[in-house]
């Protein structure tokens, strides 16, 4: 592993990690992120494939991959897993902040705190990535402001054919988060992604603008299948939300929900839900409404969806919503 780390630090060429298991022991601080491997510009890290090249995360305070303010970063064809017996209290498979031109392909994250998280990053593509049994989020495009860091500017992030399952805390499979109604994450796209069997919401979008969810599936999640909160001009198209609310919360979670976030950060404006299927595969499984609008949802367009087969009602619309062509009519 020392040879691999030295090659990454040297930069300028592809670093190949052959099949096998590699224990990540030492860490480096770069830009405030403590990580085992600081990704280098123009230096792709390539393994032999998911389930063949294993990086074992052994330190609770250290992220396997990290970078701040860098560009032209790439990781592909490997698995990042927690070393048996190690504490997972601080491990994200990859923690990247304010980076641009980032490419992840066929990267598995398993039994960690979180899968890859991109904070304030632009021009990110993640294809075929898998997150299993992480404690919090599986994949995230996030703007962050706290006492230590200001990582904002998320834009043009694309998750394609990615899968997240088994998040253990009541958080989210995929998460897209801005800071507030005045500081929105922009331009995030999820295409052909699957969120299943997560304890919280399958796909959670909060304080974002221009998000596109296309042909995604949210199945058997503990809370909502797809949640749009405090977000604007987002489109949910040809998606499936099936058998969610597995937590059996007595007030019910929805297949697709739209509205103001619980923190009242701002309204949900001008969103489109089109040609989606949202229901239960058999009567009385648990998903309460196929589609539900909370207070703070304005000017939604909800058309040509199938909301049949939910426990309570097919759909609930706020005044002013344009809705037609849905089955059954809401």
Phi, psi and omega in degrees: 000330178298323178296319178298312181299319179297321180293320178294317180297324179292325177070178172086357179205166178290135176254116183260129177246108184291171180304142181146182178247132185230118180276126178269115186250306188267158181227162179226139176265126176222119179062026179092357178253128179265117185218157176289317182233115172274115181296142183248143179302134177066025182229078181298140173256120188231128175257191180269355178134159174300133181080005177239309174262118182244125168258121185261113180280118187245357182240130184290337185260014191224128179274135179306314177238143177206158175188147176226125173070026181248169182224165178058060181247145185208136174222136180205153166062056177200167177244135175246117185227158177285135174296134180307129179089350181281151176284136182255020191294343182221018188260114163262142178305319175212133176236105182243135182228134175056033178262159179223153183056068182246137181226120174241128177226131174052056176247123178260137173239130185216133174061036178249182172295310179213158169283194182302133180235130183245111186257114178061028183266157178230152178055058179251136173231126174236119185237131174066023180275148184231135173234126181231132168057037171276156185289317183248238187281147176278310177220139184217141169241110199224136163265139186224130170228119175219195184293339185251323190229153168233099182242092182231168179112016179306126182199143175056057174252130183233123172252122183230129179055037177262153182227136177229132178211152169077021172300138195264325177275163180285061176247230196222153170289289172257141175226137175234112189229127165265186183270315183199180177297336179266356181218085188265143167287147188235150160061036178267137182234133170241123181233127176056037178263156182230127172242115185221144171058036174267151183289329178257213179288150179289306179232119188240116182240120183222131178055057181225161181224137175069027178282139177240121171249118186228124178056036177267158178235130175237109193227131173057039175271155186292329180243221180295149172291305179228127180236126173247113184234128177057033186242162187226146174048041175264154180233128173246112191228127177055039178260162179236128173237110193226129172058039176275185189063043177291345175290347180058037175302131193293334177272351171088139167251162191251165169292307178227125179235145182222135176164189177291145180286161180302333180276004178057043184281347180156164183285167175254115192237138165057041177265156184236131172237116192221132172057042179255159173245124182218109182185197175249147182285342173213160187301141169061043174281315178160330182294120192285302178241147172292319180215136183218134175250123175273176172304144179093002175265125182225142171059039174282152173238117187233104190223143171056043177255161175247105182251025181282152170089021176265164187291313188264293181214159178297311186202157176225119185249145171278156175303139179096350177287136173270117180218127178201159177075009181274154178245126340288173182298131179276000000 
